[in-house]
């Protein structure tokens, strides 16, 4: 799978799932545990960058990319040829 696709992946702390966006993992705020709510953030190599002002836009973008990738894989398969 391409590293630039928005793919659901395990959250680094294994609490929930996020989306690969390039070399970063986007963790939406809605995926935090109820006991420890958090803001959405991007993470790479242990570095976390909070994205409170654009988290909804990033979440919508990640979901749209995931849907596009899923439809493409269903139609063309892994090699990009029609199934």
C-alpha positions in Angstrom: 0.0 0.0 0.0 1.2 3.5 -0.8 2.6 5.4 2.2 0.8 8.6 0.8 -2.7 7.1 1.1 -5.0 7.8 4.0 -5.1 4.3 5.5 -6.5 3.3 8.9 -3.6 2.2 11.1 -3.1 1.3 14.7 -2.6 4.4 16.9 1.0 4.5 18.1 -0.2 4.2 21.8 -2.5 1.4 20.6 -5.6 3.1 22.1 -7.4 3.5 18.8 -6.8 4.0 15.0 -5.7 6.9 12.9 -4.9 7.6 9.3 -1.5 7.6 7.4 -1.1 11.0 5.6 2.2 10.9 3.9 4.8 10.2 6.6 2.5 11.3 9.4 -0.3 9.6 11.3 -3.4 11.7 11.8 -5.2 10.9 15.1 -8.7 12.5 15.2 -10.0 13.8 18.5 -13.0 11.5 18.3 -10.6 8.5 18.7 -9.4 9.4 22.1 -10.5 7.4 25.1 -13.3 8.9 27.3 -11.0 8.7 30.3 -8.3 10.8 28.6 -9.8 13.1 26.0 -7.3 14.7 23.6 -7.2 17.1 20.7 -6.5 15.8 17.2 -2.9 15.6 16.3 -0.4 14.5 13.7 2.4 12.2 14.8 5.7 11.0 13.3 8.7 9.5 15.0 7.3 10.2 18.5 6.7 13.9 17.7 3.1 15.1 18.1 1.7 18.2 16.6 -1.8 19.3 17.9 -4.1 20.5 15.1 -7.1 21.9 17.0 -8.0 24.5 14.4 -8.1 22.3 11.4 -8.9 18.9 12.9 -12.4 18.6 11.4 -11.0 19.4 7.9 -8.2 16.9 8.3 -10.6 14.2 9.5 -12.9 14.8 6.5 -9.9 14.8 4.1 -8.6 11.5 5.6 -12.0 9.9 5.4 -12.4 11.0 1.8 -8.9 9.7 0.9 -9.7 6.4 2.6 -13.0 6.0 0.6 -11.2 6.8 -2.7 -8.4 4.3 -1.9 -10.9 1.6 -1.0 -13.0 2.2 -4.2 -9.8 2.2 -6.3 -8.6 -1.0 -4.7 -11.9 -2.7 -5.2 -12.1 -1.7 -8.9 -8.4 -2.0 -9.9 -6.8 -4.2 -7.3 -3.3 -3.8 -5.8 -1.6 -3.6 -9.2 -3.8 -0.9 -10.7 -5.3 -3.1 -13.3 -9.1 -3.7 -13.6 -10.4 -6.6 -11.5 
